[in-house]
Amino acid sequence: MSWLRRFMPTRLPGVRIQSVSLRFGIVYSVLFIISAILFLSFVWWGTIGLLDQRVRHSIAVDAHAMLTEWAHEGVPGLENLISNRLAQDIDDNAIYLLSAPDGRLLAGNLAHWPARVDHAMHWQTLPVLRDGQLNLAQTRVWMLDGNYRLLIGRDISARTQIQRMLTDAMLWTCLMVGLLAIGGGWVVRTLFRQIIHSINRTTLAITQGDMSRRIAVSGTGDELDDVALTINQMLDRISRLMDGVKQVSNSIAHDLRTPIARARAELEDASRHATSEQALRAAIDQAVVNLDNVTGICEALLRIAQIEAGTRRSAFATFDLASTLRDMAELYEAVAEEHELKLLTDLPEHLPFMGDQAMFQQALANILDNAIKFSPPHGSISLSAQKLPPAIPNDREWASTIRIKVIDCGIGMNSADLARASERFFRAERARNTPGSGLGLALVQAIVELHGGTLYLTHNNPGLVVTIDVPALHVLSDKT
């Protein structure tokens, strides 16, 4: 569209055109008129050319017959042929004239030899006097042996009349096309203006604080619907981010205030009531632990912000996700045994993947850590992965999907908590007494979205099923 906008007029004589919709309407009208003129010109020239071709073809057929007669019978034969054709009146528009070397007219239907006819053998259009009327004719002259001259032509008065009628019809058609172009341009301008005003009204309402407003989608599935859907998706994400900022601000104020206040209270209590160096050191150590929790929360928030901003994509590389999953399973198998849990795995041999291996390890660590933390003794945890086929087979635009599942038998969550589990600082009521900051699943969500994937949380009854779907790496076949 940028190249089209360069040709859109921004100024008419004495008037500056600031409306984009008006400029689109003008461009539409001009293009419509130009295309109509080109089409009508093609029809006009094609029709006139066809009539000329038919006239010249009939003259050429007559010339062939008369030159053949001249070659065999000479002057008498040609005179008889011309007289017979005129007597039979085969073609009322036919013009014949045979003249002798001294200028005498031997045969034909013209009163005299036309003054403007030259002796060259080429086509000429000129007025001729026939049957007492001056008509326009298309002629050609053949020079015969002995300085005899043969003129053959056709009266094109009817063709001229057709041409005049066709020209008048073309002019009226151009006038109607011009009116239709102006009307069509006005319709295009109106529709375009309605679309722009709809978007403008929506964005204006959003800037005034109404984040619930969205651009109307017609449902036709055209390009304008695509633009509206894209803008609405952008607005949905902005709305979620703003809600997240509000929620994070409230959560930070609460979750950071608690350990800081606890550390201050412990230090203040120690400064007033500590009776020994050992008691004072214990209070300081506990305050350091609380402040370390604050530092950990800040670092987790910073990591989530960096991931959501996409700044960590520079570390993307190809690696074997199946091998990474096996390493994480071996690492957490010992931790699971300490909690009297069994970690089961179902992993393929290879899963080529493009992403940040360290971040994916962090996400898996958070999920496995939660599964172990909230599962009762003598239970089991399952870690599996598989490669799903693309939604449309043999279509390069649809990649395969890698699905990773972690299933535990822990306390699980209710439906309301599942919907909010990936929010920052959210902690289910059942997990209030378990150490944690409520940022683990939020970090997992950010990492999965950075890799173009989706995080799902579902019930296991009892327990929780954590599912991660991420696009698999395209592996091109060597076969051609």
C-alpha positions as CSV (number, residue, x, y, z in Angstrom):
1,M,0.0,0.0,0.0
2,S,2.9,2.4,0.5
3,W,3.6,2.6,-3.2
4,L,-0.1,3.4,-3.8
5,R,-0.1,6.2,-1.2
6,R,2.8,7.9,-3.0
7,F,0.5,8.3,-6.0
8,M,-2.4,9.5,-3.9
9,P,-3.0,13.3,-4.4
10,T,-2.5,15.4,-1.4
11,R,-3.4,18.7,-3.0
12,L,-5.8,19.9,-5.7
13,P,-5.7,23.5,-7.2
14,G,-6.1,25.7,-4.2
15,V,-7.2,22.9,-1.9
16,R,-5.1,20.6,0.4
17,I,-6.5,17.1,0.8
18,Q,-6.0,15.9,4.4
19,S,-8.5,13.1,4.4
20,V,-7.0,9.7,3.6
21,S,-10.5,8.3,2.8
22,L,-11.0,11.2,0.3
23,R,-7.7,10.5,-1.4
24,F,-8.6,6.8,-1.7
25,G,-11.9,7.8,-3.2
26,I,-10.1,10.0,-5.8
27,V,-7.6,7.3,-6.6
28,Y,-10.4,4.8,-7.1
29,S,-12.3,7.2,-9.4
30,V,-9.3,8.0,-11.5
31,L,-8.3,4.3,-11.8
32,F,-11.9,3.4,-12.7
33,I,-12.1,6.2,-15.4
34,I,-8.7,5.3,-16.9
35,S,-9.6,1.6,-17.1
36,A,-13.0,2.4,-18.6
37,I,-11.4,4.7,-21.2
38,L,-8.8,2.0,-22.1
39,F,-11.6,-0.6,-22.5
40,L,-13.8,1.7,-24.6
41,S,-10.9,2.7,-26.7
42,F,-10.1,-0.9,-27.4
43,V,-13.7,-1.6,-28.3
44,W,-13.8,1.5,-30.6
45,W,-10.6,0.8,-32.4
46,G,-11.4,-2.9,-32.6
47,T,-14.8,-2.2,-34.2
48,I,-13.5,0.4,-36.7
49,G,-10.6,-1.8,-37.5
50,L,-12.9,-4.8,-38.2
51,L,-15.0,-2.6,-40.6
52,D,-11.9,-1.4,-42.4
53,Q,-10.6,-5.0,-42.7
54,R,-13.9,-6.2,-44.2
55,V,-13.9,-3.3,-46.8
56,R,-10.3,-3.9,-47.8
57,H,-10.9,-7.6,-48.0
58,S,-13.8,-7.2,-50.4
59,I,-11.8,-4.8,-52.5
60,A,-8.9,-7.3,-52.6
61,V,-11.2,-10.1,-53.7
62,D,-12.6,-7.9,-56.6
63,A,-9.1,-6.9,-57.6
64,H,-8.0,-10.5,-57.8
65,A,-10.9,-11.4,-60.1
66,M,-10.5,-8.3,-62.3
67,L,-6.7,-8.7,-62.7
68,T,-7.2,-12.3,-63.6
69,E,-9.7,-11.3,-66.2
70,W,-7.3,-8.6,-67.5
71,A,-4.5,-11.1,-67.9
72,H,-6.7,-13.5,-69.9
73,E,-9.1,-11.3,-71.9
74,G,-7.5,-7.8,-71.9
75,V,-9.5,-4.6,-72.1
76,P,-12.8,-6.1,-73.6
77,G,-13.0,-8.8,-70.9
78,L,-12.4,-6.4,-68.1
79,E,-15.0,-3.9,-69.4
80,N,-17.5,-6.7,-69.7
81,L,-16.8,-7.9,-66.1
82,I,-17.2,-4.4,-64.6
83,S,-20.4,-3.9,-66.6
84,N,-21.8,-7.3,-65.5
85,R,-21.1,-6.6,-61.8
86,L,-22.7,-3.2,-61.9
87,A,-25.7,-4.6,-63.8
88,Q,-26.1,-7.5,-61.3
89,D,-25.8,-5.0,-58.4
90,I,-24.0,-7.6,-56.2
91,D,-22.6,-5.0,-53.9
92,D,-24.4,-1.6,-53.8
93,N,-21.3,0.0,-52.2
94,A,-18.9,-1.2,-54.9
95,I,-17.0,1.4,-56.9
96,Y,-15.3,0.5,-60.2
97,L,-13.6,2.7,-62.8
98,L,-11.4,1.7,-65.8
99,S,-9.7,4.5,-67.8
100,A,-7.8,4.5,-71.0
101,P,-4.3,5.9,-71.5
102,D,-5.8,9.1,-72.9
103,G,-8.1,9.5,-69.8
104,R,-11.3,8.3,-71.4
105,L,-13.6,6.3,-69.0
106,L,-14.1,2.8,-70.5
107,A,-16.3,1.3,-67.7
108,G,-17.4,2.0,-64.2
109,N,-20.0,3.8,-62.0
110,L,-18.1,7.2,-61.5
111,A,-18.8,10.3,-63.6
112,H,-15.1,11.2,-63.7
113,W,-11.8,10.1,-62.4
114,P,-11.4,11.5,-58.8
115,A,-9.0,14.4,-58.7
116,R,-7.3,13.5,-55.5
117,V,-6.5,9.9,-56.5
118,D,-2.7,9.4,-57.1
119,H,-1.3,6.6,-59.2
120,A,0.5,4.9,-56.3
121,M,-0.9,1.5,-55.3
122,H,-1.9,2.2,-51.7
123,W,-5.2,2.7,-49.8
124,Q,-6.9,6.1,-50.0
125,T,-10.0,7.5,-48.3
126,L,-11.5,10.4,-50.3
127,P,-14.9,11.9,-51.5
128,V,-16.2,10.6,-54.8
129,L,-19.2,11.6,-56.9
130,R,-21.4,8.6,-57.5
131,D,-25.0,8.7,-58.8
132,G,-25.1,12.4,-58.3
133,Q,-24.1,12.2,-54.7
134,L,-20.7,13.0,-53.1
135,N,-19.9,10.2,-50.7
136,L,-16.7,9.1,-48.8
137,A,-15.0,6.0,-50.3
138,Q,-12.0,3.9,-49.6
139,T,-10.1,3.2,-52.9
140,R,-7.1,1.7,-54.4
141,V,-5.6,2.1,-57.9
142,W,-3.9,-0.5,-60.0
143,M,-1.7,0.5,-63.0
144,L,-2.3,-1.9,-65.9
145,D,-0.2,-2.6,-69.0
146,G,-0.4,0.1,-71.6
147,N,-1.1,2.9,-69.1
148,Y,-4.6,1.7,-68.3
149,R,-5.8,2.5,-64.8
150,L,-8.2,0.4,-62.7
151,L,-9.8,1.9,-59.6
152,I,-11.7,-0.3,-57.2
153,G,-13.3,0.9,-54.0
154,R,-16.2,0.8,-51.6
155,D,-18.6,3.5,-50.5
156,I,-18.0,3.8,-46.7
157,S,-20.7,6.3,-46.0
158,A,-22.5,3.6,-43.9
159,R,-19.3,2.8,-42.1
160,T,-18.8,6.5,-41.4
161,Q,-22.3,6.8,-40.0
162,I,-21.6,3.7,-37.8
163,Q,-18.4,5.3,-36.6
164,R,-20.2,8.5,-35.8
165,M,-22.9,6.6,-33.8
166,L,-20.2,4.6,-32.1
167,T,-18.3,7.7,-31.1
168,D,-21.4,9.3,-29.7
169,A,-22.2,6.2,-27.8
170,M,-18.6,6.1,-26.5
171,L,-18.9,9.7,-25.3
172,W,-22.2,9.1,-23.5
173,T,-20.7,5.9,-22.0
174,C,-17.6,7.9,-20.8
175,L,-20.0,10.4,-19.2
176,M,-21.9,7.6,-17.4
177,V,-18.6,5.9,-16.4
178,G,-17.4,9.2,-15.0
179,L,-20.6,9.6,-12.9
180,L,-20.3,5.9,-11.8
181,A,-16.7,6.5,-10.9
182,I,-17.5,9.5,-8.8
183,G,-20.3,7.6,-7.1
184,G,-18.1,4.6,-6.6
185,G,-15.3,6.8,-5.2
186,W,-17.8,8.4,-2.8
187,V,-18.9,4.9,-1.7
188,V,-15.3,3.8,-1.2
189,R,-14.6,7.0,0.7
190,T,-17.6,6.5,2.9
191,L,-16.8,2.8,3.7
192,F,-13.2,3.6,4.4
193,R,-14.1,6.5,6.6
194,Q,-16.5,4.4,8.6
195,I,-13.8,1.8,9.2
196,I,-11.2,4.5,10.2
197,H,-13.8,6.2,12.4
198,S,-14.7,2.9,14.1
199,I,-11.0,2.3,14.9
200,N,-10.5,5.9,16.0
201,R,-13.5,5.8,18.3
202,T,-12.4,2.6,19.9
203,T,-8.8,3.8,20.4
204,L,-10.1,7.1,21.8
205,A,-12.3,5.3,24.3
206,I,-9.3,3.2,25.3
207,T,-7.1,6.2,25.8
208,Q,-9.8,7.6,28.0
209,G,-9.6,4.5,30.3
210,D,-12.2,2.1,28.9
211,M,-9.9,-0.9,28.3
212,S,-12.9,-3.1,27.6
213,R,-13.6,-1.6,24.2
214,R,-12.7,-3.6,21.1
215,I,-12.9,-3.0,17.3
216,A,-16.0,-4.5,15.7
217,V,-15.4,-7.5,13.5
218,S,-17.8,-8.0,10.6
219,G,-17.2,-11.7,10.3
220,T,-16.6,-11.7,6.6
221,G,-13.0,-13.0,7.1
222,D,-11.5,-10.3,4.9
223,E,-8.3,-8.3,5.4
224,L,-10.1,-5.7,7.4
225,D,-11.3,-8.4,9.8
226,D,-7.7,-9.6,10.0
227,V,-6.5,-6.1,11.0
228,A,-9.3,-5.8,13.5
229,L,-8.6,-9.2,15.1
230,T,-4.9,-8.4,15.3
231,I,-5.6,-5.0,17.0
232,N,-8.0,-6.7,19.4
233,Q,-5.4,-9.3,20.3
234,M,-2.9,-6.5,20.9
235,L,-5.5,-4.7,23.1
236,D,-6.2,-8.0,25.0
237,R,-2.5,-8.4,25.7
238,I,-2.1,-4.7,26.8
239,S,-5.1,-5.2,29.1
240,R,-3.6,-8.3,30.6
241,L,-0.3,-6.6,31.1
242,M,-2.0,-3.6,32.7
243,D,-4.0,-5.9,35.0
244,G,-0.7,-7.7,35.7
245,V,1.0,-4.5,36.6
246,K,-1.8,-3.6,39.0
247,Q,-1.8,-7.1,40.5
248,V,2.0,-7.1,40.7
249,S,2.1,-3.7,42.4
250,N,-0.3,-4.9,45.0
251,S,1.5,-8.2,45.5
252,I,4.9,-6.6,45.7
253,A,3.7,-4.2,48.3
254,H,2.3,-7.1,50.3
255,D,5.0,-9.8,49.7
256,L,8.0,-7.6,50.1
257,R,6.6,-5.7,53.1
258,T,6.2,-8.9,55.1
259,P,9.8,-10.2,55.1
260,I,11.2,-6.7,55.4
261,A,8.9,-5.9,58.4
262,R,9.9,-9.3,59.9
263,A,13.6,-8.6,59.5
264,R,13.2,-5.1,61.0
265,A,11.2,-6.5,64.0
266,E,13.8,-9.2,64.6
267,L,16.7,-6.7,64.5
268,E,14.8,-4.3,66.7
269,D,14.0,-7.0,69.2
270,A,17.6,-8.2,69.2
271,S,18.9,-4.7,69.8
272,R,16.7,-4.2,72.8
273,H,16.5,-7.6,74.4
274,A,19.5,-9.7,73.2
275,T,21.5,-10.8,76.3
276,S,24.3,-12.5,74.5
277,E,26.4,-12.3,71.3
278,Q,24.9,-15.7,70.3
279,A,21.3,-14.4,70.5
280,L,22.2,-11.2,68.6
281,R,23.9,-13.3,65.8
282,A,20.9,-15.6,65.5
283,A,18.6,-12.6,65.1
284,I,20.9,-11.1,62.4
285,D,21.1,-14.5,60.6
286,Q,17.3,-14.7,60.5
287,A,17.1,-11.1,59.2
288,V,19.5,-12.0,56.5
289,V,17.3,-15.0,55.5
290,N,14.3,-12.7,55.2
291,L,16.2,-10.2,53.2
292,D,17.5,-13.0,50.9
293,N,13.8,-13.9,50.3
294,V,13.3,-10.3,49.2
295,T,16.3,-10.5,46.9
296,G,15.0,-13.7,45.4
297,I,11.6,-12.2,44.7
298,C,13.2,-9.2,43.0
299,E,15.5,-11.4,40.9
300,A,12.5,-13.6,39.9
301,L,10.5,-10.5,38.9
302,L,13.4,-9.2,36.9
303,R,13.9,-12.5,35.1
304,I,10.2,-12.7,34.2
305,A,10.3,-9.1,32.9
306,Q,13.3,-9.9,30.7
307,I,11.7,-13.0,29.3
308,E,8.4,-11.2,28.5
309,A,10.4,-8.5,26.8
310,G,12.0,-11.1,24.5
311,T,15.5,-10.0,25.4
312,R,16.6,-13.6,26.1
313,R,16.0,-14.8,22.5
314,S,19.6,-14.1,21.8
315,A,20.5,-17.3,23.6
316,F,18.3,-19.5,21.4
317,A,20.1,-22.5,20.0
318,T,19.3,-26.0,18.7
319,F,19.5,-28.7,21.4
320,D,18.1,-32.1,22.2
321,L,15.1,-31.5,24.4
322,A,14.7,-35.3,25.2
323,S,18.3,-35.3,26.6
324,T,17.5,-32.2,28.7
325,L,14.4,-33.9,30.1
326,R,16.4,-37.0,31.0
327,D,19.0,-34.9,32.8
328,M,16.3,-33.1,34.8
329,A,14.6,-36.4,35.6
330,E,17.9,-37.9,36.9
331,L,18.5,-34.7,39.0
332,Y,15.1,-34.8,40.6
333,E,14.9,-38.5,41.0
334,A,17.1,-38.3,44.1
335,V,15.0,-35.5,45.5
336,A,11.8,-37.5,44.9
337,E,13.3,-40.5,46.7
338,E,14.1,-38.2,49.7
339,H,10.4,-37.4,49.9
340,E,9.4,-41.1,49.4
341,L,8.1,-40.4,45.9
342,K,8.7,-42.3,42.6
343,L,9.6,-40.3,39.5
344,L,8.4,-42.1,36.3
345,T,9.6,-41.1,32.8
346,D,8.4,-41.8,29.3
347,L,10.7,-39.9,26.9
348,P,11.6,-40.4,23.3
349,E,15.2,-40.9,22.1
350,H,15.6,-37.5,20.4
351,L,13.6,-34.3,20.3
352,P,15.3,-31.5,18.3
353,F,14.3,-28.1,19.6
354,M,15.2,-24.5,19.1
355,G,15.3,-22.4,22.3
356,D,17.1,-21.4,25.5
357,Q,18.2,-24.6,27.2
358,A,19.0,-23.0,30.5
359,M,15.6,-21.3,30.7
360,F,13.8,-24.5,29.8
361,Q,15.7,-26.3,32.6
362,Q,14.5,-23.6,35.0
363,A,10.9,-24.1,33.9
364,L,11.1,-27.8,34.3
365,A,12.8,-27.4,37.7
366,N,10.0,-25.2,38.9
367,I,7.3,-27.7,37.7
368,L,9.1,-30.7,39.2
369,D,9.9,-28.9,42.4
370,N,6.2,-28.0,42.9
371,A,5.1,-31.6,42.0
372,I,7.5,-33.0,44.7
373,K,6.6,-30.3,47.2
374,F,2.9,-30.9,47.1
375,S,2.7,-34.7,46.6
376,P,2.2,-36.9,49.7
377,P,4.7,-39.7,50.5
378,H,4.5,-43.1,48.7
379,G,3.0,-41.4,45.6
380,S,4.4,-41.1,42.1
381,I,5.2,-38.3,39.6
382,S,5.2,-38.8,35.8
383,L,7.3,-36.9,33.3
384,S,6.6,-37.6,29.6
385,A,7.2,-36.0,26.2
386,Q,6.0,-36.8,22.7
387,K,6.0,-35.2,19.3
388,L,2.6,-34.6,17.9
389,P,1.9,-34.4,14.1
390,P,1.1,-31.0,12.5
391,A,-2.5,-29.9,12.3
392,I,-2.3,-30.0,8.5
393,P,0.0,-32.8,7.2
394,N,2.6,-31.9,4.6
395,D,2.1,-28.2,5.1
396,R,5.2,-26.3,5.9
397,E,3.3,-23.5,7.6
398,W,2.1,-25.9,10.3
399,A,4.9,-27.2,12.5
400,S,4.8,-30.3,14.6
401,T,4.2,-29.8,18.4
402,I,6.2,-31.2,21.3
403,R,4.0,-32.0,24.3
404,I,5.6,-32.3,27.7
405,K,3.5,-33.5,30.7
406,V,4.2,-33.6,34.4
407,I,1.5,-35.4,36.4
408,D,1.5,-35.5,40.2
409,C,-0.8,-36.9,42.9
410,G,-0.6,-33.9,45.2
411,I,-3.2,-31.6,46.7
412,G,-4.1,-30.1,43.3
413,M,-6.2,-27.0,42.8
414,N,-9.8,-26.1,42.4
415,S,-11.0,-24.6,39.1
416,A,-10.9,-21.0,40.3
417,D,-7.2,-21.4,41.4
418,L,-6.3,-23.2,38.1
419,A,-7.4,-20.1,36.2
420,R,-5.1,-17.8,38.3
421,A,-2.2,-20.2,39.0
422,S,0.2,-18.5,36.5
423,E,-0.4,-15.0,37.9
424,R,2.5,-13.4,39.8
425,F,2.4,-13.9,43.6
426,F,-0.7,-16.0,43.4
427,R,-0.8,-18.9,45.9
428,A,-3.7,-21.3,46.3
429,E,-5.3,-21.4,49.7
430,R,-4.1,-25.0,50.2
431,A,-0.5,-23.9,49.7
432,R,-0.4,-21.0,52.1
433,N,1.6,-22.9,54.7
434,T,4.2,-24.1,52.2
435,P,7.3,-22.0,51.6
436,G,7.3,-20.1,48.3
437,S,6.9,-16.7,46.6
438,G,4.1,-17.5,44.1
439,L,6.3,-16.7,41.1
440,G,7.2,-20.2,40.0
441,L,4.4,-20.9,37.5
442,A,4.5,-17.2,36.4
443,L,8.1,-17.8,35.4
444,V,7.2,-21.0,33.6
445,Q,4.4,-19.2,31.8
446,A,6.8,-16.5,30.6
447,I,9.4,-19.1,29.4
448,V,6.8,-21.1,27.5
449,E,5.3,-18.1,25.8
450,L,8.8,-16.9,24.8
451,H,9.3,-20.2,23.0
452,G,5.9,-19.8,21.2
453,G,4.2,-22.4,23.3
454,T,1.2,-22.8,25.6
455,L,0.9,-23.8,29.3
456,Y,-2.1,-25.8,30.4
457,L,-3.1,-26.8,34.0
458,T,-5.8,-29.5,34.5
459,H,-7.1,-31.7,37.3
460,N,-5.7,-35.2,37.9
461,N,-8.0,-36.1,40.8
462,P,-6.0,-36.1,42.9
463,G,-3.2,-33.9,41.8
464,L,-2.3,-31.7,38.9
465,V,-1.5,-32.2,35.3
466,V,0.9,-29.6,33.9
467,T,1.1,-29.7,30.0
468,I,3.5,-27.7,27.9
469,D,3.0,-27.5,24.1
470,V,5.8,-25.9,22.1
471,P,6.5,-25.9,18.3
472,A,9.1,-28.5,17.3
473,L,12.1,-27.7,15.2
474,H,11.6,-28.2,11.5
475,V,13.9,-31.0,10.3
476,L,14.2,-30.9,6.5
477,S,14.6,-34.3,4.7
478,D,17.6,-34.9,2.5
479,K,15.3,-36.4,-0.2
480,T,14.5,-34.2,-3.1
